[in-house]
C-alpha cells in the first residue's frame, strides 16, 4: 500500500517515480519548505555549533560503560568504539573512578545497565564519580529491558532522562550519545520531535535511484545515510516503510555530510532532507511512529 504525499515535483522526478509504480502528489504551498526545513530540522535535534569534536573522533571525551562483563556489554563497547569513540568499561562506580582517572580526558556520558541502578543512591554515586574524575558533567543513559512505569518513575526521580530500552541498533546508539553530549537540562528541542530509524530504503532524483538508510526521521524531514549523497538543493523522492504502509515523500536536500575537510563525525555520511508540506494524515502517521520509538529512548 502506498500513501501519497508531497506536492507534484518537476517532470524528471515525477517520471522517475512513476516508472516504479508511484505517483507524487502534494498540497500546494511548498515554496518555503527549504527555508522552513533549515530552521526546524537537525538530524539529532542538536546544535552542531556547540559540539567540539576532533576530526578523527565522534566524541571528544571518553564514554563510560558501566555494567557487568557480559556478551551484550562487550558488543555494546565494540559498537561504541566503531563510532569511533574511546570507551572506558567498568563493573562498578569504584572501578569506573579508577579507570577514568587514568584516561586522557574525563568521560561526559555514562551508559549504565538499568538492572544495576539503585535509584535511592544513584544520583549521589554519579555526583561522586563526576567529582573524582574531574568531569564537567556526566550524563547517564540507562540501557536494558524496558521497565514498568513504577520503575521508570523511580529512574526519573534519580535524575535519569535518556534510555536505550529494548532492542536498538547503531543509529539509535549514535542518536542517543549525540543527545547526551548536547544535553541541556530544561531546554526544549527545536522543531519537530524526531527519532532514530534503521530502515533500508530508496531515494530517487533526476531519473536515478540510490539505496539509502534512514538514520533519523520527523514529520518535517529526515537524515539518510549514503556514502555518495545527492548534491545540496536537489529535489528528491524518498520511499519510507511505515507500519504496513509505504510512503513516497518529495523533498529537497538541505545539507550533506561526506568525506573531506568539512566532514562531521557527529553524523554518518549522508544527507539531510526537508520534506515538502505533507497532508495531515501522513504527518500524523509519522508523528505517531516517532512517538512510539521515543518511548524506548526516554525514561
Wavefront OBJ file of the C-alpha trace (Angstrom):
o trace
v 0.000 0.000 0.000
v 1.257 3.481 -0.845
v 0.308 6.681 0.938
v 0.563 9.568 -1.485
v 2.163 12.649 -0.089
v 4.124 15.731 -1.181
v 3.415 18.241 -3.972
v 3.892 17.398 -7.663
v 7.554 17.841 -8.462
v 9.274 18.646 -11.717
v 8.791 16.257 -14.622
v 12.093 14.439 -14.244
v 11.372 13.492 -10.617
v 7.773 12.600 -11.398
v 8.758 10.342 -14.297
v 11.468 8.651 -12.252
v 8.991 7.751 -9.550
v 6.150 6.735 -11.869
v 8.418 4.265 -13.649
v 8.420 2.392 -10.336
v 4.652 2.497 -9.935
v 4.374 5.553 -7.677
v 2.646 8.853 -8.033
v 3.750 12.007 -6.269
v 1.043 14.346 -5.177
v 1.418 17.154 -2.650
v -0.624 20.021 -1.248
v 0.249 23.483 -2.513
v 2.280 25.984 -0.519
v 5.690 24.316 -0.536
v 7.673 27.347 -1.708
v 9.182 27.939 1.715
v 9.843 24.286 2.535
v 13.608 24.542 2.208
v 13.955 27.591 4.456
v 11.480 26.196 6.974
v 13.412 22.948 6.989
v 16.690 24.735 7.664
v 15.084 26.492 10.614
v 13.458 23.391 12.092
v 15.453 20.358 11.003
v 18.539 18.833 12.526
v 19.359 15.161 12.243
v 19.640 14.652 16.005
v 17.865 17.749 17.279
v 21.213 19.178 18.390
v 23.057 22.439 17.839
v 26.007 21.497 15.634
v 27.838 24.677 16.676
v 28.010 23.551 20.319
v 29.869 20.333 19.534
v 33.653 20.398 19.585
v 34.848 17.027 18.353
v 38.241 16.235 16.925
v 38.297 15.309 13.207
v 39.097 11.652 13.990
v 36.674 11.125 16.865
v 32.914 11.018 17.263
v 33.200 12.286 20.838
v 35.979 14.438 22.265
v 35.543 12.800 25.686
v 35.556 9.082 26.541
v 32.264 7.242 27.005
v 31.929 5.273 30.229
v 30.177 1.892 30.016
v 29.053 0.717 33.438
v 27.785 -2.852 33.590
v 28.672 -6.499 34.060
v 31.194 -8.077 31.694
v 28.539 -9.863 29.645
v 28.465 -10.613 25.936
v 25.974 -7.797 25.409
v 28.216 -5.230 27.127
v 31.175 -6.425 25.062
v 29.179 -5.953 21.866
v 27.990 -2.543 23.031
v 31.566 -1.454 23.760
v 32.623 -2.617 20.307
v 29.831 -0.609 18.678
v 30.806 2.497 20.651
v 34.421 2.177 19.529
v 33.168 1.933 15.962
v 31.548 5.391 16.110
v 34.539 5.981 16.752
v 34.883 6.851 20.436
v 37.155 5.987 23.332
v 35.353 3.635 25.730
v 36.036 3.027 29.426
v 34.455 -0.202 30.714
v 33.816 -0.820 34.411
v 31.602 -3.079 36.520
v 31.153 -0.663 39.443
v 31.407 3.011 40.338
v 34.631 2.299 42.232
v 36.241 0.640 39.230
v 34.939 3.434 37.000
v 36.660 6.051 39.181
v 39.980 4.214 38.958
v 39.834 3.584 35.216
v 38.552 7.046 34.299
v 41.309 8.587 36.395
v 43.941 7.112 34.087
v 42.251 8.342 30.888
v 43.497 11.398 28.987
v 40.150 13.141 29.488
v 37.252 12.546 31.898
v 34.068 10.976 30.486
v 30.991 13.074 29.765
v 28.483 10.274 29.089
v 27.885 7.095 31.073
v 25.868 4.146 29.773
v 24.654 2.144 32.752
v 22.761 -1.150 32.844
v 19.251 -0.498 34.150
v 19.406 -3.549 36.429
v 22.416 -2.097 38.253
v 20.758 1.215 39.079
v 19.675 1.717 42.680
v 17.561 4.889 42.438
v 17.966 5.903 46.099
v 21.728 6.228 45.785
v 22.368 6.627 42.055
v 22.360 10.423 41.925
v 24.848 10.649 44.789
v 27.135 7.985 43.308
v 27.087 9.739 39.946
v 27.936 13.103 41.534
v 30.806 11.477 43.442
v 32.113 9.906 40.229
v 31.936 13.258 38.474
v 34.000 14.905 41.220
v 36.606 12.132 41.295
v 37.075 12.114 37.522
v 37.023 15.908 37.157
v 34.227 15.761 34.594
v 32.369 18.994 33.881
v 29.199 16.932 33.575
v 28.263 13.273 33.364
v 25.017 12.465 31.541
v 23.608 8.964 32.217
v 21.870 6.742 29.671
v 20.113 3.652 31.052
v 20.057 0.534 28.866
v 18.428 -2.876 29.126
v 14.925 -4.318 29.153
v 12.102 -1.789 29.174
v 10.993 -1.345 32.815
v 7.433 -0.835 34.029
v 6.051 2.616 34.778
v 6.808 2.426 38.504
v 10.464 1.681 37.789
v 10.593 4.431 35.156
v 9.280 6.921 37.692
v 11.982 5.905 40.162
v 14.657 6.289 37.478
v 13.394 9.750 36.576
v 13.497 10.767 40.221
v 17.128 9.606 40.270
v 17.898 12.117 37.520
v 17.951 9.764 34.528
v 16.243 11.081 31.398
v 17.749 9.194 28.443
v 17.490 5.478 27.738
v 18.149 2.669 25.296
v 15.426 0.242 26.331
v 14.639 -2.917 24.415
v 16.273 -3.732 21.098
v 18.233 -0.948 19.422
v 20.636 -0.568 16.530
v 23.662 1.517 15.660
v 21.620 4.532 14.630
v 19.779 4.652 17.960
v 23.079 4.303 19.830
v 24.684 7.190 17.939
v 21.494 9.257 18.185
v 21.326 8.908 21.975
v 25.025 9.602 22.504
v 24.567 12.767 20.448
v 21.644 13.783 22.638
v 23.652 13.209 25.782
v 26.692 15.116 24.513
v 24.485 18.082 23.628
v 22.206 17.751 26.653
v 20.994 20.981 28.223
v 18.553 20.407 31.111
v 15.218 22.132 30.674
v 15.861 23.093 27.051
v 13.120 22.072 24.652
v 14.295 20.649 21.319
v 13.768 22.870 18.302
v 11.387 21.836 15.550
v 9.553 18.542 15.282
v 10.302 15.604 17.542
v 12.494 13.062 15.774
v 13.617 9.510 16.363
v 16.331 7.206 15.022
v 15.481 4.564 12.432
v 17.259 1.605 10.873
v 15.224 1.459 7.660
v 16.887 0.397 4.439
v 15.102 2.192 1.631
v 15.474 4.017 -1.708
v 15.811 7.581 -2.947
v 15.038 8.947 -6.419
v 16.395 12.078 -8.084
v 16.933 13.213 -11.690
v 15.753 9.875 -13.038
v 18.175 7.868 -10.915
v 17.739 5.580 -7.924
v 20.050 5.271 -4.921
v 19.910 2.931 -1.927
v 19.938 4.780 1.405
v 19.337 4.041 5.058
v 17.121 6.221 7.213
v 19.102 7.441 10.234
v 16.515 9.742 11.812
v 13.001 10.857 10.969
v 10.479 13.533 11.862
v 7.378 14.900 10.154
v 9.497 17.770 8.795
v 12.379 15.757 7.364
v 14.955 13.063 7.847
v 18.621 12.201 7.631
v 19.588 9.418 5.232
v 22.865 7.522 5.276
v 24.700 7.024 2.000
v 28.401 7.239 1.072
v 27.507 9.316 -2.008
v 24.676 11.751 -1.258
v 22.896 13.775 -3.910
v 24.030 17.403 -4.172
v 22.607 20.106 -1.896
v 19.420 21.643 -3.286
v 18.437 18.582 -5.313
v 14.784 17.637 -5.493
v 14.372 14.129 -4.195
v 11.754 11.465 -3.552
v 12.158 9.029 -0.661
v 10.414 5.737 -0.086
v 9.598 5.203 3.590
v 8.195 1.978 5.089
v 5.771 2.980 7.813
v 3.957 0.124 9.569
v 2.058 -1.652 6.770
v 2.175 1.401 4.537
v 4.804 2.598 2.108
v 5.130 6.328 1.672
v 6.805 8.166 -1.164
v 7.658 11.670 0.005
v 9.029 14.558 -2.019
v 11.587 16.940 -0.573
v 14.814 18.863 -1.023
v 18.336 18.223 0.246
v 19.385 20.802 2.839
v 22.932 19.695 3.578
v 25.233 16.736 3.108
v 27.980 15.117 5.150
v 30.625 13.492 3.005
v 34.338 12.774 3.008
v 36.621 15.781 3.183
v 37.842 18.524 5.472
v 34.314 19.572 6.428
v 33.078 16.076 7.314
v 31.231 15.931 10.640
v 31.988 12.771 12.601
v 28.917 13.542 14.723
v 26.799 12.085 11.911
v 27.371 9.223 9.488
v 27.962 10.156 5.863
v 24.687 11.080 4.240
v 22.199 13.864 3.566
v 19.546 15.838 5.409
v 16.237 16.177 3.589
v 13.394 18.608 4.308
v 10.057 17.200 3.200
v 7.632 19.225 1.138
v 4.438 20.052 3.108
v 2.637 16.825 3.977
v -1.031 16.012 4.225
v -2.397 15.872 7.768
v -2.853 12.104 7.508
v 0.772 11.454 6.567
v 2.158 13.974 9.052
v 0.258 12.384 11.928
v 1.311 8.881 10.856
v 4.975 9.904 11.049
v 4.479 11.673 14.382
v 2.837 8.581 15.860
v 5.694 6.364 14.690
v 8.270 8.786 16.140
v 6.420 8.935 19.466
v 6.344 5.139 19.717
v 10.081 4.938 19.034
v 10.839 7.638 21.600
v 9.193 5.534 24.321
v 12.290 3.334 24.363
v 14.664 6.314 24.297
v 13.362 8.282 27.252
v 12.807 7.300 30.853
l 1 2 3 4 5 6 7 8 9 10 11 12 13 14 15 16 17 18 19 20 21 22 23 24 25 26 27 28 29 30 31 32 33 34 35 36 37 38 39 40 41 42 43 44 45 46 47 48 49 50 51 52 53 54 55 56 57 58 59 60 61 62 63 64 65 66 67 68 69 70 71 72 73 74 75 76 77 78 79 80 81 82 83 84 85 86 87 88 89 90 91 92 93 94 95 96 97 98 99 100 101 102 103 104 105 106 107 108 109 110 111 112 113 114 115 116 117 118 119 120 121 122 123 124 125 126 127 128 129 130 131 132 133 134 135 136 137 138 139 140 141 142 143 144 145 146 147 148 149 150 151 152 153 154 155 156 157 158 159 160 161 162 163 164 165 166 167 168 169 170 171 172 173 174 175 176 177 178 179 180 181 182 183 184 185 186 187 188 189 190 191 192 193 194 195 196 197 198 199 200 201 202 203 204 205 206 207 208 209 210 211 212 213 214 215 216 217 218 219 220 221 222 223 224 225 226 227 228 229 230 231 232 233 234 235 236 237 238 239 240 241 242 243 244 245 246 247 248 249 250 251 252 253 254 255 256 257 258 259 260 261 262 263 264 265 266 267 268 269 270 271 272 273 274 275 276 277 278 279 280 281 282 283 284 285 286 287 288 289 290 291 292 293 294 295 296 297 298 299
